[in-house]
Structure formats: structure tokens, C-alpha cells
């Protein structure tokens, strides 16, 4: 079963292919997804990588804190998104 990995503090100059190649050192990368702002469409500086469980653990340990273009990546196992309360305007 694939494991989802959160990757934060990604440089804005990075591409999904850059992340795929970085994580592929530790095993097969099933998917890479950058998150964009809904309103502006601009990259928000974080994304998700899916890998098998064993490779994911190794990648998290090796890449958390790794500096890319002067930015230290935050890499950890993705957590389920907490439901947000609805705001009525």
C-alpha cells in the first residue's frame, strides 16, 4: 500500500520532476503532487510524494532537513486532513 509523504518548504524554483528524482533514490515514486493556491493558481511551497511503506520511511529519515536552494525541506509522513468548520458569510 502506498504511503503519502508531506514535503514542505519546497523552493518555488523546484519542479515535480526535481522531487521525483530526489525521492527515487530511495525507491519507486508512485506520484508527486505540488499544491497550488485555489484563487491565484500559484504554487504554495509544499506537496506530497507517494511511495511504498519501506521506501517512504527511508526517504523521510534521509531527506527531512535536507537543504535545497537555501531552504531546509520538512519531510514527514502525511497526516489525514482535519475537517475545517464551515464559515458562512
For each residue, the residues with C-beta under 8 A, 3 or more apart:
1: 52 53
2: 30 31 50 51 52 53
3: 50 51 52 53 56 57 77
4: 48 49 50 77 78
5: 23 48 49 50 51 56 59 60 75 76 77 78
6: 46 48 74 75 76 77 78 79
7: 10 19 46 47 48 49 63 73 74 75
8: 45 46 73 74 75
9: 45 46 71 72 73 74
10: 7 14 19 34 43 45 46 47 68 71 73
11: 14 68 69 70 71
12: 43 45
13: 69
14: 10 11 18 19 68 69
15: 18 19
16: 19 20 32 33 34 47
17: 20 21 32
18: 14 15 21 22
19: 7 10 14 15 16 22 23 32 34 47 49
20: 16 17 23 24 29 32 49
21: 17 18 24 25
22: 18 19 25 63 68
23: 5 19 20 26 27 29 32 49 51 59 63
24: 20 21 27 28 29
25: 21 22 59 62
26: 23 51 55 56 58 59 62
27: 23 24 51 52 54 55 56 58 59
28: 24 51 52 55
29: 20 23 24 32 49 50 51
30: 2 50 51 52
31: 2 48 49 50
32: 16 17 19 20 23 29 47 48 49 50
33: 16 47 48
34: 10 16 19 43 44 46 47
35: 43 44 46 47 48
36: 40 41 42 43 44
37: 40 41 42 43 44
38:
39:
40: 36 37
41: 36 37
42: 36 37
43: 10 12 34 35 36 37
44: 34 35 36 37
45: 8 9 10 12
46: 6 7 8 9 10 34 35
47: 7 10 16 19 32 33 34 35
48: 4 5 6 7 31 32 33 35 78
49: 4 5 7 19 20 23 29 31 32 59
50: 2 3 4 5 29 30 31 32
51: 2 3 5 23 26 27 28 29 30 55 56 59
52: 1 2 3 27 28 30 55 56
53: 1 2 3 56 57
54: 27 57 58
55: 26 27 28 51 52 58 59
56: 3 5 26 27 51 52 53 59 60 77
57: 3 53 54 60 61
58: 26 27 54 55 61 62
59: 5 23 25 26 27 49 51 55 56 62 63 75
60: 5 56 57 63 64 75 76 77
61: 57 58 64
62: 25 26 58 59 66
63: 7 22 23 59 60 66 73 75
64: 60 61 73 74 75 76
65: 72 73 74 75
66: 62 63 72 73 75
67: 70 71 72 73
68: 10 11 14 22 71 73
69: 11 13 14
70: 11 67
71: 9 10 11 67 68
72: 9 65 66 67
73: 7 8 9 10 63 64 65 66 67 68
74: 6 7 8 9 64 65
75: 5 6 7 8 59 60 63 64 65 66
76: 5 6 60 64
77: 3 4 5 6 56 60
78: 4 5 6 48
79: 6
80:
81:
82:
83:
84:
85:
86:
87:
88:
89:
